[in-house]
Amino acid sequence: MNRQALALAVLLIPGLGACGASAIIERSAPERPAWVEVTPAARDSLYFVGICSDLPSYQEALRCARAEAMTDVAAWVGARFSSHVYSAQSEATRAGSATSYFDSDLFLVDARRTDSYYEVTEVEWGRSYYVSALYAYPRRQAEAEKDRIEWTTVEAQKAVDGASLAISLPLEQGQWGDAMNMYIDIVERVASSRNLQRQEHIERLAGVAEELVEPLELAAWVVMNGGSGATIEADVKYKGEPAVAVPLQCLFDGQERSVKTDPNGRAVCDLAEPEPGSKVRVTVRPDIARYLEALPDEASGLAPAIGRALDDAVLLEVGQPLTLELSIEGLGSGCESVVEALERALGEAGVQVVEAGKGVTAIEIGCEVAVGERSGDLQVATARGRVALKGAEGRASVELEPVRGLGATRDAARLEALDLLGRDLSVAALKLLRENDGKDKR
């Protein structure tokens, strides 16, 4: 029983020798029950008494008395929590009934109120309530709960002691995502309300979170920025080695892409092209939202430690023009429309097409188209192409997938196939240029 609460009750209840005390105007029984002064004892049950006084309503006094009794119950089984705290220092405090709540109801459900007693007195600020409540906790359930609390605490201690070693095993293989999932599992076990050392354990796990996120190294660059969209490539390392399955976010102009790094620590985000001539910032950052959402409420204090991963965010710009001169070489006959489409795409990306010369980057184009089979009443034309870039980095080439054009005549089918080829060839050429530009900047 909470002796401090009992002492307070004795001082405040009328008829016990206090000078100027008010008379009792209502009581639930002619006399106070014996259990108020002497807690009962029994072989099959544990009894606990809670007493609260000087409260403005019966319900508040009863809740306070229950909290006082539960404090003693929890102390017996080994739990630590803060009970309701009622202050009688001022009328304002009494009127507000300031309280702080506890989290032990989850495992004190077997404690039952078996009796209660109340008294009401008239005071300057109104009615004042005194309530005593008697609770019985079956001894078998109480002892079982005590065992569960001890076991949970011991297991949590083991989990915390072995946390750094546990996550180091997947990290040695570069499996950062697996290590992070394992860390969250450990947090969930430690955050149990039955863990007597929960706060201490969570504080230690904050250090483990730092081991996970501080060595992350994120780099990102634009490998394509024109034609049909922008492509961002990211590289993530953990202590200098490729970090696998790291979730990343690419945020850009209202768009969001979520990706994970591959076995080489690389990830690619494809984003829509911004408006012509505009420059838009892209943010590439670790995607830690799912880990923060998985944190139990009791372990929410770990969020800042995990959130340090966001310090690795990289800001990029897309939409900026390519500043280079380029010559076009090696054209196939009959592919003039392909060249026109390529020149338009290059111009929009900021590339200046010039005559071949010393120091000028050259792009080689191959193109062929044939009209052959029919599809129903339509003619079918098939166009093939290839593009190669010659520069300081060597030669890079792409063989394009064949495209088919349909038309009522052979010429119509041929023109459609060339239009499609011109589109694909322009995308491939710009991608090669962007990749070359990105490498130069790394």
C-alpha positions in Angstrom: 0.0 0.0 0.0 1.2 3.5 -0.7 2.0 4.8 2.8 2.4 8.4 1.6 -1.1 8.4 0.2 -2.5 6.9 3.4 -0.7 9.5 5.5 -2.2 12.3 3.4 -5.6 10.7 3.8 -5.3 10.7 7.6 -4.4 14.3 7.7 -7.3 15.4 5.4 -10.2 13.3 6.6 -12.4 14.9 9.2 -12.9 13.4 12.7 -9.3 12.3 13.1 -8.1 15.2 15.2 -7.2 17.7 12.4 -8.0 21.3 13.6 -10.8 23.0 11.7 -11.7 19.9 9.7 -15.1 19.8 8.0 -17.8 17.3 9.0 -18.5 14.3 6.8 -21.7 14.8 4.9 -21.8 11.4 3.2 -20.1 8.1 3.5 -20.6 4.7 1.9 -20.7 2.7 5.2 -21.3 3.6 8.9 -17.6 2.9 9.6 -14.4 2.5 7.7 -13.7 -1.1 6.7 -10.9 -2.8 8.6 -9.0 -3.4 5.4 -8.4 0.3 5.1 -6.0 0.1 8.1 -4.8 -3.5 7.9 -4.3 -5.1 4.5 -5.9 -8.6 4.3 -3.7 -11.7 3.9 -4.6 -14.9 2.2 -2.9 -18.0 0.8 -4.4 -17.8 -2.7 -4.5 -14.0 -3.2 -2.4 -10.9 -2.7 -4.3 -7.8 -1.5 -3.5 -4.2 -2.2 -5.1 -1.0 -0.9 -5.1 2.3 -2.6 -6.2 5.5 -0.9 -6.7 9.0 -2.3 -8.4 12.1 -0.8 -9.1 15.8 -1.5 -10.3 15.1 -5.0 -13.3 17.1 -6.5 -15.3 14.0 -7.7 -15.9 10.4 -6.8 -14.7 9.0 -10.1 -11.4 10.9 -10.0 -10.8 9.8 -6.4 -11.6 6.2 -7.4 -9.2 6.3 -10.4 -6.5 7.8 -8.2 -7.1 5.0 -5.5 -6.8 2.4 -8.2 -3.6 3.9 -9.5 -2.1 3.8 -5.9 -3.1 0.2 -5.5 -1.6 -0.7 -8.9 1.6 1.0 -8.0 2.0 -1.5 -5.1 0.9 -4.4 -7.4 3.5 -3.5 -9.9 6.2 -3.0 -7.3 5.5 -6.6 -6.1 5.8 -8.1 -9.5 8.8 -6.0 -10.3 7.4 -3.5 -12.8 8.4 0.2 -12.8 6.0 2.9 -14.0 4.6 6.2 -12.9 1.1 6.1 -11.4 -1.5 8.8 -11.4 -0.2 11.7 -9.5 -2.8 14.0 -7.8 -1.7 17.2 -6.2 -3.6 19.1 -3.5 -1.4 22.2 -3.5 -3.9 24.6 -4.9 -7.5 24.9 -6.0 -6.4 25.3 -9.6 -4.5 22.1 -9.5 -7.4 20.3 -7.8 -9.8 21.6 -10.4 -7.5 20.5 -13.2 -6.9 17.1 -11.7 -3.4 16.9 -13.2 -2.4 13.4 -13.9 0.3 11.3 -15.6 -0.7 7.9 -16.8 1.0 4.6 -16.6 1.4 1.7 -19.1 1.1 -1.3 -16.8 -2.5 -2.2 -17.4 -1.4 -4.5 -20.2 -0.1 -7.0 -17.6 -2.1 -6.1 -14.5 -5.5 -7.2 -15.8 -5.8 -10.0 -13.2 -6.0 -7.5 -10.4 -9.7 -7.0 -9.4 -11.3 -4.5 -7.2 -13.2 -6.4 -4.5 -14.3 -3.6 -2.2 -14.3 0.2 -1.9 -15.2 2.9 0.6 -15.8 6.6 0.2 -16.4 9.8 2.3 -17.5 13.2 1.2 -16.8 16.5 3.1 -17.8 20.0 2.4 -14.8 22.4 2.0 -14.3 26.0 0.8 -13.9 25.1 -2.8 -16.8 22.6 -2.9 -17.1 18.8 -2.2 -14.0 16.8 -1.3 -13.9 13.1 -1.9 -11.9 10.4 -0.1 -11.9 6.9 -1.6 -10.2 3.6 -0.5 -10.1 0.7 -2.9 -9.2 -2.9 -2.1 -7.8 -5.0 -4.9 -7.1 -8.8 -5.0 -4.5 -10.3 -7.3 -4.6 -14.1 -7.6 -1.3 -15.3 -6.2 -0.7 -17.9 -9.0 -1.3 -15.2 -11.8 0.9 -12.7 -9.9 3.8 -15.2 -9.6 3.4 -16.2 -13.3 3.5 -12.5 -14.3 6.6 -11.9 -12.2 8.3 -14.8 -13.9 7.3 -13.4 -17.3 8.7 -10.0 -16.4 12.0 -11.5 -15.2 12.3 -13.6 -18.4 11.5 -10.7 -20.7 14.0 -8.5 -19.0 16.8 -11.2 -19.2 16.0 -11.9 -22.9 16.0 -8.1 -23.7 19.4 -7.8 -22.0 20.8 -10.6 -24.1 19.4 -9.0 -27.3 21.0 -5.7 -26.5 24.3 -7.2 -25.5 24.4 -9.1 -28.8 22.9 -6.4 -31.0 26.2 -5.1 -32.5 27.5 -8.6 -33.2 24.1 -9.7 -34.7 24.0 -6.8 -37.2 27.7 -7.1 -38.0 27.2 -10.5 -39.7 25.0 -9.3 -42.6 27.0 -6.1 -42.8 30.2 -8.1 -43.5 28.4 -9.4 -46.6 27.2 -5.9 -47.6 23.6 -6.8 -46.7 22.7 -3.4 -45.1 19.0 -3.8 -45.6 19.0 -7.2 -43.7 21.0 -5.6 -40.9 18.5 -2.8 -40.6 15.6 -5.2 -40.5 17.4 -7.3 -37.8 17.9 -4.1 -35.8 14.2 -3.3 -35.9 13.4 -6.8 -34.7 15.7 -6.3 -31.7 14.1 -3.0 -30.9 10.6 -4.5 -30.9 11.7 -7.2 -28.4 13.4 -4.7 -26.1 10.5 -2.3 -26.1 8.2 -4.7 -24.3 6.4 -3.1 -21.3 7.5 -6.2 -19.3 11.2 -5.2 -19.7 12.2 -3.6 -16.4 15.3 -2.1 -18.1 13.5 -0.9 -21.2 14.7 2.7 -21.1 18.3 1.8 -20.4 18.2 -0.8 -23.3 16.7 1.7 -25.7 19.4 4.2 -24.9 22.0 1.6 -25.7 20.3 0.7 -29.0 20.7 4.3 -30.1 24.4 3.7 -30.3 23.8 0.6 -32.4 21.7 2.7 -34.8 24.6 5.0 -35.2 26.8 2.1 -36.1 24.3 1.3 -38.9 23.8 4.7 -40.4 26.9 6.8 -39.9 29.3 4.8 -42.1 26.8 5.0 -45.1 28.2 6.9 -48.1 25.8 7.9 -50.8 26.8 9.3 -54.2 24.4 10.1 -57.0 24.6 11.7 -60.5 22.6 12.3 -63.6 23.2 9.8 -66.3 20.4 10.9 -68.7 18.7 14.2 -68.9 16.8 14.8 -72.1 14.5 13.2 -74.6 12.0 11.0 -72.7 13.2 11.7 -69.1 15.9 12.0 -66.5 17.8 9.0 -65.1 19.6 9.2 -61.8 22.2 6.7 -60.8 23.1 6.2 -57.1 26.0 4.4 -55.5 25.9 3.5 -51.8 28.8 2.1 -49.7 29.1 1.0 -46.1 32.6 1.4 -44.8 33.9 1.6 -48.4 32.1 -1.6 -49.6 28.9 -1.9 -51.7 25.8 -1.7 -49.5 23.1 -4.0 -50.7 19.3 -3.5 -50.4 19.6 0.0 -49.1 16.2 1.7 -49.8 16.5 5.0 -51.5 14.1 7.8 -52.5 14.4 10.1 -55.5 12.2 13.2 -55.0 11.7 15.6 -57.9 9.0 18.1 -58.9 6.2 16.2 -57.1 7.5 12.8 -58.2 8.8 10.1 -55.9 10.6 6.9 -56.8 11.6 4.2 -54.3 14.4 1.9 -55.3 16.9 -0.5 -53.6 20.5 -0.9 -54.3 21.6 -4.0 -56.1 24.5 -6.4 -55.2 26.9 -3.8 -56.5 25.4 -1.1 -54.3 23.9 0.7 -57.3 20.3 1.9 -57.9 18.7 3.8 -60.8 15.7 6.2 -60.6 13.8 7.0 -63.8 12.0 10.4 -63.6 9.9 12.3 -66.1 11.6 15.1 -68.0 11.0 18.6 -66.5 9.6 21.3 -68.7 11.9 22.4 -71.5 14.5 24.9 -70.3 13.7 24.4 -66.6 16.1 23.3 -63.9 14.6 21.2 -61.2 16.3 19.9 -58.1 16.3 16.1 -57.4 16.9 14.9 -53.9 18.3 11.4 -53.5 18.3 10.1 -49.9 18.0 6.9 -47.9 14.4 5.9 -47.5 14.1 5.4 -43.7 10.3 6.0 -43.4 9.5 2.3 -43.1 12.0 1.9 -40.3 10.7 4.9 -38.4 7.1 3.6 -38.8 8.1 0.2 -37.5 9.5 1.7 -34.2 7.2 0.9 -31.3 5.9 4.0 -29.5 8.0 3.1 -26.5 11.2 3.3 -28.7 10.3 6.5 -30.6 13.4 8.1 -29.0 15.5 6.1 -31.5 14.1 8.1 -34.5 16.8 10.8 -34.3 19.6 8.2 -34.4 18.1 6.4 -37.4 17.3 9.8 -39.0 20.9 10.6 -39.2 20.9 8.6 -42.4 19.2 11.6 -44.1 22.5 13.5 -43.7 23.6 11.6 -46.7 21.0 13.2 -49.0 22.4 14.3 -52.4 21.0 17.3 -54.3 21.1 17.2 -58.1 19.8 19.4 -60.9 18.0 18.0 -64.0 17.0 20.0 -67.0 20.3 21.7 -67.4 21.7 21.7 -71.0 24.6 19.6 -72.2 27.4 22.0 -73.2 29.4 20.3 -75.9 30.0 20.2 -79.6 29.2 17.0 -81.5 29.6 15.7 -85.0 27.3 13.1 -86.6 29.0 10.5 -88.8 28.4 7.2 -90.7 24.8 7.6 -91.8 22.9 4.9 -93.8 21.1 5.9 -97.0 17.5 7.0 -96.8 17.6 7.9 -93.1 17.4 11.6 -93.4 14.4 11.9 -91.2 16.2 10.0 -88.4 19.1 12.5 -88.6 16.6 15.4 -88.4 15.0 13.9 -85.3 18.4 13.3 -83.7 19.5 16.9 -84.5 16.3 18.3 -82.9 16.7 16.2 -79.7 20.4 17.2 -79.5 19.6 20.9 -79.9 16.9 20.8 -77.2 19.5 19.2 -74.9 21.9 22.0 -75.6 24.3 20.1 -77.9 25.7 22.0 -80.8 26.1 19.9 -84.0 29.2 20.9 -85.9 31.4 19.5 -88.6 33.9 16.8 -87.7 37.2 18.1 -86.4 40.0 17.7 -84.0 38.8 17.5 -80.4 35.1 17.3 -81.4 33.1 14.4 -79.9 31.8 12.2 -82.7 28.6 10.1 -82.7 28.2 7.4 -85.3 24.8 6.5 -86.6 23.7 3.4 -88.5 20.3 3.0 -90.0 18.4 0.7 -92.3 14.8 0.1 -93.2 13.0 -2.6 -95.2 9.4 -3.1 -96.3 8.4 -6.7 -96.5 5.5 -8.6 -94.8 2.0 -7.4 -94.6 -0.4 -7.2 -91.6 -3.9 -7.6 -93.0 -4.4 -4.7 -95.4 -1.4 -2.8 -94.1 2.2 -2.7 -95.2 4.8 -3.4 -92.6 8.2 -1.7 -92.5 11.0 -2.7 -90.1 13.8 -0.3 -89.1 17.0 -1.0 -87.3 19.6 1.3 -86.0 22.7 1.6 -83.9 24.5 4.5 -82.2 28.1 4.8 -81.0 30.0 7.5 -79.2 33.7 8.2 -79.7 35.3 10.3 -77.0 38.1 10.5 -74.5 36.6 7.6 -72.5 36.8 5.3 -75.5 34.0 3.9 -77.6 30.5 3.2 -76.3 27.7 1.8 -78.5 24.1 0.7 -78.4 22.3 -1.7 -80.8 18.7 -0.7 -80.9 15.7 -3.1 -80.9 14.0 -3.2 -84.3 10.8 -1.1 -84.7 7.9 -1.7 -87.0 5.9 0.9 -88.9 2.4 0.3 -90.4 0.9 2.1 -93.4 -1.6 1.8 -96.2 1.3 2.2 -98.6 5.0 1.1 -98.5 6.1 4.7 -98.2 3.7 5.4 -95.3 4.9 2.3 -93.5 8.5 3.2 -94.1 8.1 6.8 -92.8 6.4 5.6 -89.6 9.2 3.1 -88.9 11.8 5.8 -89.4 9.9 8.2 -87.1 9.9 5.5 -84.4 13.6 4.7 -85.0 14.4 8.4 -84.8 12.8 8.7 -81.4 14.6 5.6 -80.0 17.9 6.5 -81.5 17.7 10.1 -80.1 17.0 8.6 -76.6 19.9 6.2 -76.9 22.3 8.9 -78.1 21.4 11.3 -75.3 21.8 8.6 -72.8 25.3 7.9 -74.0 26.2 11.6 -73.9 24.7 11.9 -70.4 26.6 8.9 -69.1 29.8 10.3 -70.5 29.0 13.8 -69.0 28.3 12.1 -65.6 31.6 10.2 -65.6 33.5 13.4 -66.4 32.0 15.0 -63.3 32.7 12.2 -60.9 
